[in-house]
């Protein structure tokens, strides 16, 4: 087994993890590389292993098998902790601290602390610095947690559904802030989210987790361009077999609609549309559901 790519933002080889009390494997044989300088969407159904993967990358858990590297470093080491920030769903903060106390703590714990950025994020949320964390609404606590994460000036920011408790306006503001920070400072972001439409315009790499395995790790634009939605007569189904990867298909009367990964020219009379990222992701996620057929791969002879 070759070692992980030291130049990558995130890289796994044979990565596995199992919770002793829950039984079953949370992750198994995960192989992927996220290049440096990317904003990555981590997508999967509930229980697919997204939080486990992010907690491993953040150093909160240790792999049961295989290897994982963040920016070439082992997660949880002093080198990784200095360069990586993890913002989880529960956003652990000291409830008795004031907002000001919380930012002072961040400054004392991080040698590269950016006070101006942290204070600006708090100001933009109209949050009093004298307020205690326990007195804040969930949305305001999210802003304070984000101020801590960005004030650290991380090279890699891991986000485990941290914006779920924000209203749409605040969510949009925070996402804009994250994109600006990534553009200005070259920060890598891995974002776990169930809100697929918002990923369309912000992410340029995608990781899809299904039942503890990575089934897609790919550039977003390449993913869009290599897939197509076909609409045509159902009796043309055989023209796809062996040449293209049929991710998902459905028949309504005599009409067939299929999401495919296209390999070469199409045969037959098809209306062709380029799918949105959301369409591609939903197609793969639904294809991986129990009782549904897996994507039908082309054969090497047809390639």
N, C-alpha and C positions, 0 to 999 in steps of 0.2 A: 504494500500500500504506500503510495507516494504521499509525502507530507503536504500540509496545506500551503497554499500560495501566500507567501509573506507580504506580497504587495496588495492583497485584497482587503476590502473592508471587513468581510466575513467569509470564512471558508471552513467547510466541514468535510471530513473523510471518514466514512463508516460510523458516523455519530449515532450513538444509542443511549437511551436513558429509560430507567424503569423505577416507578414509585413502589416501594415495598408494601406499603399499607393498602394501596388501591388495587394492586395486581395488574398484570398486563403491562405491555411496553408503551410508554408515552411517545418515544421516538425510536426508530430502528433503521440502521443502514442509510442514514442521510448523507448524501453527497451533493455538494453545491459550492459555488463560488460567486460571491457578490463583488464585482470590481470596485475599486476605490472611486470615490466621487459620485456615488449614485444615491438617489432617493428611492428606496425600495418598499414596495407594498408586500406585506406578509399576509397571505390570504388563506383561509380554511374554515371549515365548519367548526362549531363548538366541539371541544374535545379533540381536535385534530392534533394538538401539540404546540400551538403558537406560543402560548405563555411559557411553556417549558423551554422551548428553544430560546426565547428572549432572556429567560432567567439564567440559562446556561451561558449565553453570550455576555450577560451582565455579571457573571461570577457568583450568582446566588446559589447555583447548583453546580455539581461536577458531573461530567459525562460518565456513564456506566461503561461505555465502550467507544472506540474510535477517537477522533481528534476534532477539536474546534479551536479556531484562532480568530481573534479580533484585531485587525490592523497588524497582523503578524505576531501578536502576543497571546499568551495563555490567559483566558478570562480569569479574573480574580487576583492576578498578580499585581504588584504595585505599579508596573508599567501599564497594564491594561486599565486599572482603576483611575489612573491619572488622565487617560485619554478617552474613556468611555463613560457615558451617563445613561442610566436606565430609569425611565419613568413608567411605573406600573399602574394598574387599574386602581389599587387601593391608595396610592400616593401617600406613603407613610410620612407624617410630619408630627412634631411634638405638639400636642393640643394646648399645652399651657404656655408655649412660647408665643410672643407677639410676632407679627410679621417682620418687624425690625430685628428681633432676636434671631429669627430664622435666617435672615440674610447675613447677619454677623457670623452665625455658625458656618454658613456656606463659605464665607470669606476665610475663616480660620482653618477650614478643612481643605481648601484648594489653593495651591500656590499660584495658579493662573487665573484667579478670580477676576471677573469683569463686573465691577460694582455698577457701572452705568447701565449695562444691559439688564441686569437683574432688577434694578430700581425702576427702569423704564417699563418693564413688563408689569410690575406691580402698579405703577402710576396709571398705565393705560387701562387697567381694570378698575380704576377708581377705588382702590383698596387702601384703607387707613393703615399706616405703618404701626400704629399703636394697638390695633385690634389683635386679639388672641386668635390663634388658629381655630380653636374650638368654636369661636363665634362666627366664623365665615361660612357662607353657603358652599355647597360642593363645587360650584363653578369657580368661585373665588379661590378655594383651596387648590384647585387645578392650576390656576394662574400662578400662585405662590410656588407650587411644586415645579412648574415650568421655569419660573425665574431662577430657582435653585439649579435646575438642570442646565439651562443656557448660560447662567453666570459662571459655571464651571469651565466654559469654553471647550466642550468636548469635540474630539475629532469624529466620534461616532455617537449618535444619539439613538437609543433604542426606546420605542414608544409602544407600550402594550395597552391599546385601547384607552388612552388617558383622557380623551376628549368626549367620552360618551355622556358625561353629565353636563355638558355645555349646551346652551341653546344654539340654534343655527347661526345666529349673527356672531356670537362669541366664538363659536367653532370656526367660522370663516376667518375671523380676525386672527385667531391663534395659528391657523394653517398658513395664512399670509405671512405672519411673523416667522414661522419656521422656514418657509421658502426663502424669505429674505436673508435669514441667517445662513442658510445653506449656500445661497448664491454668493454672499459677501465673504464668508469665511471658509468655503469649501468643505463644509461639514457633511459627513455621511449621515443619512437617516434611514432607519428601518422602522416602518410604521405598520403595526397590526391594526386592521380595521375591518368592520363588517359593512361599512358604508361604501360600497363599490363605486357609485357614481363620482364621489369626490376624488378617487384615485386617478381618474382619467387624465386630468391636467396637471397633476403634481408629481407622479411617480414615473421613473424611467427604467425601473427594473422590477420584476415581480418574482416572488417565491410563492408557490402553492403547496400547502401541506394537506395531505389526505391520509388519515389513519396512521399518523406518525411517520409518514414518508414524504420526501420532497418529490413531487411529480412534475413541477415546472420550475426552472430557474433561468430567466431569459430577459433580454432587452425588450422593453414594452413595444417600441416601434417595429422591431423585427417580428414580434408576436402578432401585432395587428396585420402587417403586410403578408405574413405567411399563411394567415387564415382567411377563409371566405365563407360567407353564408350563401348557399345555393338554393334556389327555388325552381322546381321543374316537375315534370311528370314522374310519378312514382315508378314507372317501369324503366326509368333510367338508372335506378340504384346500382345495377351491376356495372355501369361504366366507371364507378368510383372504386370498386373493389380492386385491391391489389396495387393500386397506383397512389392513392391519397389516404391520409389518416382521417377516418370519419370519427370525429369527436362525439357528435350527438346528432341524432336525426329523428324526425317524426313525420308521420304520414297522416294527412287529412283528406279522406276521399281518394282522389287520384293524384293529389299533389304531395310532393316530398319536399321538406325543408331540412337542410343538413348544414351543420357547422363542420368544416373540414380544415385540416392543415394541408395545403396544396403543394404537391410535388410535380412540377411540370404543367403542361397545358391540359385543359379540360376537354373531355369528349362528351358529346351530347349537346342538347339545347337547354341551357341554364340561364336563369336571371341571377347575376352575381352581385353581391354587395360586400363591401369591406365592413367587418364587424367593429363595434366599439370594444374597448378593453373589457368593459363589464360583461358584454356578451360572451367573450372568449372565456373569462374566468368562471362565469356561471355554467357554461357548457362543460368545462372540465370538472367543476365541483359536482354537478349533477351526474355526470358520467361515472364518478367515483362512488356514488351512493350504492348501498346494498340493494341488490335486485335489479340494478340497471347495468346494461352491457358496458364494458370498458371500451375506450377508444380502439377502433379497429385499425391496426397499423398496416401500411403498405408492405408488400414483400420486397425483398432485395432484388429479385428478378425484374420486378416492375420499375424499380428505381432507375 
